[in-house]
Amino acid sequence: QVQLVESGGGLVQAGGSLRLSCAASGRTFSSYDMGWIRQAPGKEREFVAGIRWTGSTISTYYGNFVRGRFIVSKDSAKNTVYLQMNNLAPDDTAVYYCSASTSVSGHYDYKTHDYWGQGTQVTVSS
């Protein structure tokens, strides 16, 4: 089992920045996928960013709307994945969830992730 705990959400003005953290605990694996997915009220879940770690390589993925504003990274020593969000806009307001999969194969697809955190609220005021 893997437990995921998000933190770092909050209220920020448009143009500001936030860094979200996702701390993973439980079993450790040599390779895994992790991701950030968000859901705004009345909208479907939307892929934000993801990272694939295979022990020797790291790959990152971003949703089309990110346009260079967000950066996903990891700290293996802390079993933590981060999402640095810059130049935030009111449309970025949502609950941001962390997800993970220890089955790493094929194309990256957050919909196959089997571990999810409780989410952290991000609110961007205009």
C-alpha positions as CSV (number, residue, x, y, z in Angstrom):
1,Q,0.0,0.0,0.0
2,V,1.0,3.6,-0.7
3,Q,-0.3,6.6,1.1
4,L,-0.2,10.0,-0.5
5,V,-0.6,13.3,1.4
6,E,-0.8,16.6,-0.4
7,S,0.0,20.0,1.1
8,G,0.8,23.5,0.0
9,G,-2.5,24.6,-1.3
10,G,-4.1,27.9,-0.3
11,L,-5.3,31.3,-1.5
12,V,-3.1,33.4,-3.8
13,Q,-3.6,36.4,-6.0
14,A,-3.5,36.1,-9.8
15,G,0.1,36.1,-11.0
16,G,1.3,34.5,-7.8
17,S,2.9,31.2,-7.1
18,L,2.4,28.1,-5.0
19,R,4.3,24.9,-4.5
20,L,2.3,21.8,-3.8
21,S,3.9,18.8,-2.2
22,C,2.9,15.1,-2.3
23,A,4.5,12.9,0.4
24,A,4.4,9.2,-0.3
25,S,4.7,6.6,2.4
26,G,4.3,2.9,2.7
27,R,6.0,0.5,0.4
28,T,8.8,1.8,-1.8
29,F,9.4,0.9,-5.4
30,S,12.2,1.2,-7.8
31,S,10.0,2.7,-10.4
32,Y,6.7,4.5,-10.3
33,D,4.5,7.1,-11.9
34,M,3.1,10.0,-10.0
35,G,0.8,12.8,-11.1
36,W,-1.1,15.9,-10.3
37,I,-4.7,16.1,-11.4
38,R,-7.1,18.9,-10.6
39,Q,-10.9,19.2,-10.4
40,A,-12.8,22.5,-10.4
41,P,-16.4,22.7,-9.2
42,G,-18.7,21.4,-11.9
43,K,-15.9,20.3,-14.1
44,E,-14.2,17.0,-14.9
45,R,-10.9,16.0,-13.6
46,E,-8.0,17.4,-15.6
47,F,-4.5,16.2,-15.9
48,V,-2.0,18.8,-14.7
49,A,1.5,17.2,-14.6
50,G,3.1,13.9,-14.1
51,I,6.5,12.3,-13.5
52,R,7.8,8.8,-14.3
53,W,10.7,7.4,-12.4
54,T,12.3,4.2,-13.6
55,G,15.4,4.2,-11.4
56,S,17.7,5.5,-14.1
57,T,15.5,8.0,-16.0
58,I,13.0,10.6,-15.2
59,S,10.3,11.7,-17.6
60,T,7.9,14.6,-17.0
61,Y,4.5,15.3,-18.6
62,Y,2.2,18.3,-18.6
63,G,-1.3,19.2,-19.5
64,N,-1.7,21.5,-22.5
65,F,-3.0,24.4,-20.5
66,V,0.2,24.5,-18.4
67,R,2.1,26.4,-21.1
68,G,5.4,26.4,-19.1
69,R,3.9,27.8,-15.9
70,F,4.2,24.7,-13.8
71,I,7.1,22.4,-13.0
72,V,6.9,18.9,-11.6
73,S,9.8,17.5,-9.7
74,K,10.7,14.9,-7.1
75,D,12.9,14.4,-4.1
76,S,13.6,10.7,-3.8
77,A,15.2,11.1,-0.3
78,K,12.0,12.5,1.0
79,N,9.7,10.4,-1.2
80,T,8.0,13.6,-2.2
81,V,6.8,15.0,-5.5
82,Y,6.4,18.7,-6.0
83,L,4.3,20.9,-8.3
84,Q,5.7,24.4,-8.6
85,M,2.9,26.6,-10.0
86,N,3.8,30.1,-11.3
87,N,1.8,32.9,-12.9
88,L,-1.4,31.4,-11.5
89,A,-4.8,32.5,-12.9
90,P,-8.3,32.3,-11.5
91,D,-9.0,29.4,-13.9
92,D,-6.4,27.4,-11.9
93,T,-8.7,27.4,-8.9
94,A,-9.4,23.7,-8.1
95,V,-8.7,20.9,-5.8
96,Y,-5.4,19.4,-6.7
97,Y,-4.9,15.7,-6.2
98,C,-1.8,13.6,-6.2
99,S,-1.9,10.2,-7.7
100,A,0.6,7.3,-8.1
101,S,1.1,4.0,-9.8
102,T,3.7,1.4,-9.1
103,S,2.9,-0.4,-12.4
104,V,5.1,1.5,-14.8
105,S,4.6,0.4,-18.4
106,G,3.4,1.8,-21.7
107,H,2.3,5.4,-22.1
108,Y,1.9,7.5,-19.1
109,D,-1.8,7.6,-18.1
110,Y,-2.9,9.0,-14.8
111,K,-6.3,7.2,-15.2
112,T,-4.5,3.9,-14.4
113,H,-3.1,5.2,-11.1
114,D,-4.4,3.2,-8.2
115,Y,-3.3,5.5,-5.3
116,W,-4.8,8.9,-4.7
117,G,-4.4,11.6,-2.0
118,Q,-7.2,13.5,-0.4
119,G,-6.5,16.7,-2.4
120,T,-5.5,20.2,-1.5
121,Q,-7.5,23.3,-2.4
122,V,-5.9,26.0,-4.5
123,T,-7.8,29.3,-4.9
124,V,-6.6,32.1,-7.1
125,S,-8.3,35.4,-6.7
126,S,-8.5,38.0,-9.5
